[in-house]
Structure formats: C-alpha cells, structure tokens
Amino acid sequence: MARVVALVPDLLFGSRVQGALLAAGHDVELVADADAARERITDKAGAAVLVVDLTNEDLEGAGVVESLAGEGALSQTRTLGFYSHVDAPARERGELAGFDLVVPRSRMAREGPELVGRLT
C-alpha cells in the first residue's frame, strides 16, 4: 500500500491512527514533532501521505505543511489533516494551508484507511 508519516503528538490517538492504517496494509511511521516529520518526508524513501493533527496548538500543523510545501518537500506527498469538530478555526487553518483533505477527528478515527487510500 502506501508509506504514511503521521504527525500526531497525542500518543493515544496516534496509536489508534497508526494501528488502523497498519491493519489496512499501509507502512506507517508515527512522529511527534515537525522536525521528525520533515526528516521522514525528505529522506530518500519519502512518503505518499502525511497525516497531521491540527488540534494541537503547540504543533501548529498547518504551519508545518505550509513550510514543507514552500520548500518543495511535498511534491510527491499528499496531505491529510484532522481537527476537533468544534474547532472551526483549525479546519480553516488546514484548508488555507493547502491540505489535500481536512476532516474532523471523528472521521479520521472512523475512516482513516479509506481516506489515505483515496489520497494515494
């Protein structure tokens, strides 16, 4: 299937995302910070999809994607962001940052493998 880098600092939800994607046959690496995501995206193996938690204000996931896109690091990588359904500003930040797909956290939990599959 696809190589996925999941930038999800929340260990509990990150493990859930990783487990669902692994069960669907994807090669998934869970990372907790922007530097680790940048390293994985720009290494020679790259990634087909970058999943980013937009709910963590310390992470500034939208900024991470804007920065990577500005560097040209996402030319071969699609992006999927998720946010809390009550956090409309996080959704808007993700959309403005240029994510390929921005969905509520509940949808990510329920349909993560299908969403990643749709992007690849």
N, C-alpha and C positions, 0 to 999 in steps of 0.2 A: 504494500500500500504506500503511504506517504510518510516522509520524515517530518515530524512536527516538533517545534520548540514551543513549550508552554511557559510563558512568563506569568506565573501565578504564585505570589508570595505566601498566600494562605495555604499552609500545609494540608489542612483537612480537605478543602475544596480542590486544591491542586492534585492531591492523590486521587480524588474522585474523577477528575478530568483525565488524568493520566491512565487510570485503570480502565475507564470506558474506551479510550482511544486505543490502548494496547489490546483490549479484548476484540476490537474491531479490526485488528491487524496492522495498525499504524505503528511506526517506530517513533516513540515519544520520549523527549527529554524535558524534564521539569526543571526550570531555573527560577531563582528568587529575586534576581536583580537585573537591571538594564545592561550592565557590563557583561554578565554571563550570557544574556540573550544576544547581544551584539557579537560576542565571540563565536557563539554557535551558528548564527546566521551567516557570518562572514568566513567561517572556516571552509575548507575545500568541499566538505560534504554538503554544506548549505542546509536549507530546509524548504520544503514545499509550502508549509503553513506555519505562521507564527500566531499563536493564541495568546491574547493579552487580557489581563484583569484590569478593567477600567474603574473598578470600585475602590481600589487602594490609592488614596490621595498621595501618599508618600512616594509611590512608584511613578506617578504621572505617566501612565501607559500611552496616552495619546501623544505626549511629547516624545516618548521613546520611538514610536512609529514615525512621527514626523522627522525626527533626526535621522533614523535609518534610511528613510525614503530620500531625504536630502543628500545623503552620502551615496545614493545609488545601490545600497545594500539589499534592497527589497525587489530588485528587478526580476528575480526568479522565485520570489516568495509572496504568497497571498497572506492576507491578514484577517484575523477574526478576533473581535473584541467583545467582551461581555460586561454588563453593568447591572446594578441593582435596579429592578423595575420601577422603583420610586425615585431614582436619581436621573431625572431628565437631563440635567447639565452634563453628566458623564456620557450619556448617549450622544448628546450633541457634540461634545469634545471629540468623541471617537469618529463620528461622521465627518466633522470638519478636518480631522487629521488625515482622512483618506483611507480609513479601514475599508477593506473589501466587503466586510459584513460585520454589523454590530447588532448584538442580540441581548435580551435580558438573561441574567444569570440562570434563571429557572429553565429557560430554553436551552442554554448551554448544557445544563445538567441532564436534561431530558433527551436532547437531540445532538449532542456533541459529535459523535462519529458521523452522523449524516451531514452535519454542517461542514465538517472538514472534508468529507467526501465530495460534497458539492463544489468546494473551492479547488479541488485538485483535478 
